[in-house]
Amino acid sequence: MNQLLEKAFIAAAKLPQDSQTRLAELILKEIANQQSTTLKKPRMLRPVTKGSNYTDTSINHDASLAESLYNSKISHQ
């Protein structure tokens, strides 16, 4: 256990019992959240069923993506 965590436990031990319980629940919840995010399975990519009909998309991918994002932002405003 590192020194900062040790100091935190010493300070927490001085809190009232109900505060200690709430703090412990928060710590355990945060640990569980971190573990669940690191253990997620990667999403499998599926090929699209319909293409964009642009023949140069793979060559100009960044430009095509930027143009698509720009157009979608303009149409939503």
TIVO-2410 file (N, C-alpha, C; in nm, 3 decimals):
# residues 77
REC num residu      c1      c2      c3 atome chaine
REC   1      M   0.086  -0.118   0.000     N      A
REC   1      M   0.000   0.000   0.000    CA      A
REC   1      M   0.090   0.123   0.000     C      A
REC   2      N   0.059   0.219  -0.087     N      A
REC   2      N   0.143   0.339  -0.091    CA      A
REC   2      N   0.109   0.433   0.026     C      A
REC   3      Q   0.194   0.532   0.046     N      A
REC   3      Q   0.181   0.621   0.162    CA      A
REC   3      Q   0.054   0.705   0.158     C      A
REC   4      L   0.015   0.751   0.040     N      A
REC   4      L  -0.105   0.833   0.030    CA      A
REC   4      L  -0.230   0.753   0.068     C      A
REC   5      L  -0.236   0.630   0.020     N      A
REC   5      L  -0.350   0.545   0.054    CA      A
REC   5      L  -0.351   0.514   0.204     C      A
REC   6      E  -0.234   0.495   0.259     N      A
REC   6      E  -0.223   0.470   0.403    CA      A
REC   6      E  -0.274   0.590   0.483     C      A
REC   7      K  -0.237   0.712   0.440     N      A
REC   7      K  -0.285   0.833   0.506    CA      A
REC   7      K  -0.437   0.844   0.496     C      A
REC   8      A  -0.490   0.808   0.380     N      A
REC   8      A  -0.635   0.813   0.359    CA      A
REC   8      A  -0.707   0.718   0.453     C      A
REC   9      F  -0.653   0.598   0.471     N      A
REC   9      F  -0.716   0.502   0.561    CA      A
REC   9      F  -0.708   0.547   0.706     C      A
REC  10      I  -0.598   0.609   0.744     N      A
REC  10      I  -0.584   0.661   0.882    CA      A
REC  10      I  -0.686   0.772   0.905     C      A
REC  11      A  -0.701   0.862   0.806     N      A
REC  11      A  -0.799   0.970   0.818    CA      A
REC  11      A  -0.941   0.914   0.818     C      A
REC  12      A  -0.967   0.815   0.736     N      A
REC  12      A  -1.102   0.756   0.730    CA      A
REC  12      A  -1.137   0.685   0.860     C      A
REC  13      A  -1.039   0.628   0.926     N      A
REC  13      A  -1.064   0.558   1.052    CA      A
REC  13      A  -1.112   0.653   1.161     C      A
REC  14      K  -1.086   0.782   1.146     N      A
REC  14      K  -1.128   0.881   1.245    CA      A
REC  14      K  -1.270   0.933   1.219     C      A
REC  15      L  -1.328   0.897   1.105     N      A
REC  15      L  -1.463   0.940   1.070    CA      A
REC  15      L  -1.567   0.858   1.147     C      A
REC  16      P  -1.690   0.910   1.160     N      A
REC  16      P  -1.797   0.833   1.221    CA      A
REC  16      P  -1.825   0.707   1.138     C      A
REC  17      Q  -1.884   0.608   1.201     N      A
REC  17      Q  -1.907   0.478   1.139    CA      A
REC  17      Q  -1.986   0.488   1.008     C      A
REC  18      D  -2.092   0.570   1.006     N      A
REC  18      D  -2.173   0.579   0.884    CA      A
REC  18      D  -2.094   0.644   0.770     C      A
REC  19      S  -2.007   0.740   0.800     N      A
REC  19      S  -1.922   0.800   0.698    CA      A
REC  19      S  -1.820   0.700   0.645     C      A
REC  20      Q  -1.768   0.618   0.735     N      A
REC  20      Q  -1.674   0.514   0.692    CA      A
REC  20      Q  -1.742   0.416   0.597     C      A
REC  21      T  -1.866   0.380   0.629     N      A
REC  21      T  -1.941   0.286   0.545    CA      A
REC  21      T  -1.964   0.347   0.406     C      A
REC  22      R  -2.007   0.472   0.400     N      A
REC  22      R  -2.031   0.538   0.271    CA      A
REC  22      R  -1.902   0.550   0.190     C      A
REC  23      L  -1.793   0.583   0.258     N      A
REC  23      L  -1.664   0.595   0.190    CA      A
REC  23      L  -1.618   0.460   0.135     C      A
REC  24      A  -1.634   0.356   0.214     N      A
REC  24      A  -1.597   0.222   0.170    CA      A
REC  24      A  -1.680   0.179   0.049     C      A
REC  25      E  -1.811   0.211   0.050     N      A
REC  25      E  -1.897   0.178  -0.064    CA      A
REC  25      E  -1.852   0.252  -0.189     C      A
REC  26      L  -1.815   0.380  -0.175     N      A
REC  26      L  -1.767   0.457  -0.290    CA      A
REC  26      L  -1.638   0.399  -0.347     C      A
REC  27      I  -1.547   0.363  -0.258     N      A
REC  27      I  -1.419   0.306  -0.303    CA      A
REC  27      I  -1.442   0.174  -0.376     C      A
REC  28      L  -1.523   0.087  -0.318     N      A
REC  28      L  -1.549  -0.043  -0.380    CA      A
REC  28      L  -1.622  -0.028  -0.513     C      A
REC  29      K  -1.713   0.068  -0.520     N      A
REC  29      K  -1.786   0.093  -0.645    CA      A
REC  29      K  -1.690   0.141  -0.753     C      A
REC  30      E  -1.600   0.231  -0.718     N      A
REC  30      E  -1.502   0.282  -0.813    CA      A
REC  30      E  -1.408   0.172  -0.862     C      A
REC  31      I  -1.365   0.086  -0.772     N      A
REC  31      I  -1.279  -0.026  -0.810    CA      A
REC  31      I  -1.354  -0.119  -0.906     C      A
REC  32      A  -1.479  -0.148  -0.877     N      A
REC  32      A  -1.560  -0.233  -0.964    CA      A
REC  32      A  -1.578  -0.170  -1.101     C      A
REC  33      N  -1.601  -0.038  -1.105     N      A
REC  33      N  -1.615   0.032  -1.234    CA      A
REC  33      N  -1.488   0.024  -1.317     C      A
REC  34      Q  -1.374   0.041  -1.253     N      A
REC  34      Q  -1.247   0.035  -1.324    CA      A
REC  34      Q  -1.222  -0.106  -1.378     C      A
REC  35      Q  -1.255  -0.207  -1.298     N      A
REC  35      Q  -1.234  -0.344  -1.343    CA      A
REC  35      Q  -1.327  -0.380  -1.457     C      A
REC  36      S  -1.452  -0.332  -1.452     N      A
REC  36      S  -1.546  -0.366  -1.558    CA      A
REC  36      S  -1.510  -0.297  -1.689     C      A
REC  37      T  -1.451  -0.179  -1.683     N      A
REC  37      T  -1.413  -0.111  -1.808    CA      A
REC  37      T  -1.289  -0.173  -1.869     C      A
REC  38      T  -1.202  -0.230  -1.789     N      A
REC  38      T  -1.081  -0.290  -1.845    CA      A
REC  38      T  -1.106  -0.431  -1.896     C      A
REC  39      L  -1.215  -0.494  -1.855     N      A
REC  39      L  -1.240  -0.632  -1.895    CA      A
REC  39      L  -1.341  -0.644  -2.008     C      A
REC  40      K  -1.385  -0.531  -2.064     N      A
REC  40      K  -1.483  -0.538  -2.171    CA      A
REC  40      K  -1.424  -0.604  -2.295     C      A
REC  41      K  -1.507  -0.683  -2.360     N      A
REC  41      K  -1.464  -0.747  -2.484    CA      A
REC  41      K  -1.464  -0.643  -2.595     C      A
REC  42      P  -1.370  -0.654  -2.687     N      A
REC  42      P  -1.370  -0.559  -2.798    CA      A
REC  42      P  -1.489  -0.585  -2.890     C      A
REC  43      R  -1.539  -0.479  -2.948     N      A
REC  43      R  -1.650  -0.493  -3.041    CA      A
REC  43      R  -1.598  -0.548  -3.173     C      A
REC  44      M  -1.674  -0.638  -3.229     N      A
REC  44      M  -1.639  -0.691  -3.359    CA      A
REC  44      M  -1.694  -0.597  -3.466     C      A
REC  45      L  -1.612  -0.559  -3.559     N      A
REC  45      L  -1.655  -0.471  -3.666    CA      A
REC  45      L  -1.723  -0.554  -3.775     C      A
REC  46      R  -1.832  -0.501  -3.825     N      A
REC  46      R  -1.903  -0.568  -3.934    CA      A
REC  46      R  -1.893  -0.481  -4.058     C      A
REC  47      P  -1.874  -0.542  -4.172     N      A
REC  47      P  -1.870  -0.460  -4.293    CA      A
REC  47      P  -2.007  -0.399  -4.320     C      A
REC  48      V  -2.007  -0.281  -4.378     N      A
REC  48      V  -2.133  -0.216  -4.410    CA      A
REC  48      V  -2.201  -0.287  -4.526     C      A
REC  49      T  -2.333  -0.283  -4.526     N      A
REC  49      T  -2.406  -0.350  -4.632    CA      A
REC  49      T  -2.418  -0.263  -4.756     C      A
REC  50      K  -2.414  -0.132  -4.737     N      A
REC  50      K  -2.423  -0.041  -4.850    CA      A
REC  50      K  -2.309   0.060  -4.841     C      A
REC  51      G  -2.235   0.074  -4.947     N      A
REC  51      G  -2.123   0.167  -4.949    CA      A
REC  51      G  -2.167   0.309  -4.980     C      A
REC  52      S  -2.070   0.400  -4.983     N      A
REC  52      S  -2.099   0.541  -5.010    CA      A
REC  52      S  -2.099   0.572  -5.158     C      A
REC  53      N  -2.059   0.478  -5.240     N      A
REC  53      N  -2.045   0.495  -5.385    CA      A
REC  53      N  -1.931   0.587  -5.424     C      A
REC  54      Y  -1.845   0.622  -5.330     N      A
REC  54      Y  -1.724   0.698  -5.363    CA      A
REC  54      Y  -1.613   0.597  -5.391     C      A
REC  55      T  -1.544   0.612  -5.501     N      A
REC  55      T  -1.438   0.516  -5.535    CA      A
REC  55      T  -1.306   0.549  -5.469     C      A
REC  56      D  -1.288   0.673  -5.421     N      A
REC  56      D  -1.161   0.713  -5.363    CA      A
REC  56      D  -1.166   0.728  -5.211     C      A
REC  57      T  -1.263   0.668  -5.146     N      A
REC  57      T  -1.279   0.686  -5.001    CA      A
REC  57      T  -1.158   0.634  -4.924     C      A
REC  58      S  -1.105   0.519  -4.962     N      A
REC  58      S  -0.991   0.466  -4.887    CA      A
REC  58      S  -0.867   0.553  -4.906     C      A
REC  59      I  -0.854   0.617  -5.020     N      A
REC  59      I  -0.739   0.703  -5.045    CA      A
REC  59      I  -0.755   0.834  -4.967     C      A
REC  60      N  -0.875   0.891  -4.971     N      A
REC  60      N  -0.901   1.020  -4.906    CA      A
REC  60      N  -0.988   1.003  -4.782     C      A
REC  61      H  -0.959   0.902  -4.704     N      A
REC  61      H  -1.045   0.869  -4.591    CA      A
REC  61      H  -1.065   0.986  -4.496     C      A
REC  62      D  -0.958   1.053  -4.457     N      A
REC  62      D  -0.970   1.163  -4.360    CA      A
REC  62      D  -1.056   1.276  -4.414     C      A
REC  63      A  -1.036   1.309  -4.540     N      A
REC  63      A  -1.116   1.417  -4.600    CA      A
REC  63      A  -1.262   1.376  -4.608     C      A
REC  64      S  -1.289   1.252  -4.646     N      A
REC  64      S  -1.428   1.204  -4.655    CA      A
REC  64      S  -1.495   1.205  -4.518     C      A
REC  65      L  -1.421   1.161  -4.416     N      A
REC  65      L  -1.476   1.159  -4.281    CA      A
REC  65      L  -1.503   1.301  -4.232     C      A
REC  66      A  -1.409   1.390  -4.253     N      A
REC  66      A  -1.427   1.529  -4.208    CA      A
REC  66      A  -1.547   1.593  -4.279     C      A
REC  67      E  -1.560   1.567  -4.408     N      A
REC  67      E  -1.672   1.623  -4.483    CA      A
REC  67      E  -1.805   1.568  -4.433     C      A
REC  68      S  -1.807   1.440  -4.403     N      A
REC  68      S  -1.929   1.378  -4.351    CA      A
REC  68      S  -1.968   1.435  -4.215     C      A
REC  69      L  -1.869   1.450  -4.127     N      A
REC  69      L  -1.896   1.508  -3.995    CA      A
REC  69      L  -1.943   1.652  -4.007     C      A
REC  70      Y  -1.879   1.728  -4.093     N      A
REC  70      Y  -1.916   1.868  -4.115    CA      A
REC  70      Y  -2.060   1.877  -4.165     C      A
REC  71      N  -2.094   1.795  -4.263     N      A
REC  71      N  -2.230   1.797  -4.319    CA      A
REC  71      N  -2.335   1.757  -4.215     C      A
REC  72      S  -2.302   1.658  -4.131     N      A
REC  72      S  -2.399   1.617  -4.030    CA      A
REC  72      S  -2.418   1.724  -3.923     C      A
REC  73      K  -2.314   1.798  -3.890     N      A
REC  73      K  -2.327   1.906  -3.791    CA      A
REC  73      K  -2.408   2.022  -3.849     C      A
REC  74      I  -2.386   2.052  -3.975     N      A
REC  74      I  -2.460   2.161  -4.039    CA      A
REC  74      I  -2.609   2.127  -4.044     C      A
REC  75      S  -2.642   2.004  -4.077     N      A
REC  75      S  -2.783   1.968  -4.093    CA      A
REC  75      S  -2.858   1.959  -3.960     C      A
REC  76      H  -2.785   1.939  -3.849     N      A
REC  76      H  -2.850   1.928  -3.717    CA      A
REC  76      H  -2.871   2.063  -3.651     C      A
REC  77      Q  -2.811   2.166  -3.702     N      A
REC  77      Q  -2.823   2.298  -3.637    CA      A
REC  77      Q  -2.941   2.375  -3.687     C      A
***
